[in-house]
């Protein structure tokens, strides 16, 4: 069953979570930075194909993919 609306929990990589921005402590050539930049270039539509929608908002697929990678 396909729904006409897909919703995700807010996905904002620019939000300030802590008092200090920890991103400045990660070197630009660190593996986590490279993974982040590579996955941000992926098209959202590629990841949305498997989501039917409806129900509680899910975590954004890019967030979950970054955790796995």
N, C-alpha and C positions, 0 to 999 in steps of 0.2 A: 504494500500500500504506500503510495507516494503522497506526501503532504505538500501544500502550496507554500509553506513557510518553514524555513530552516533557521534556527536560532542557536547561537553559541554564547558561552560565558564570555564576558568582555576580554578581548585580546589586545593588549596595549603594551608594546615593548618599551615605550617611552615614559611609563608611569614611574613615579618616585615611590619606592616601597620603604626604603630605610632613610635615616637621616643623612647617610653618606651614600653617594653614588658609587657602588662597587665596580661599575663598569670601567672606571678609570684605573683600577688596579689590574685589569686584565690586559696583557700586551696585545697589540694589534695583530700579531701573527700567531696568537694562541689558537689551538685547535677549536675551542668553543666559539671563538669569533668567526673562524672560517666556516664552521658548520652553520652558525646563525645566518651569516651572509648568504651562503649557498641555498639554504632552505627558504629564506625570505624571497628569493628570486623565483621560486616555484609558483606556478599559477594556482590560485585558490580553487578554480573550477576543477582542476585535476584532483584535488583532495576532496571536494564536495560531492563527487559522483557517488560515493558509497553512503552518504547520509540521506535518510528518508525524510527527516524532519519530524516535528511534533514532539510532545513530551517536554521534559525538563531541558533547559539549555545545556548543551554539551561543551566540553573544553574545545577550543579551536584546534583543528587537526594539525596545524603547524606547531603548536605548543607540545602536543603529544608526540609528534614525530621528532622534535628536538630532544625530548626526554629519551626516546628509544635510541636515537643515533648517538 
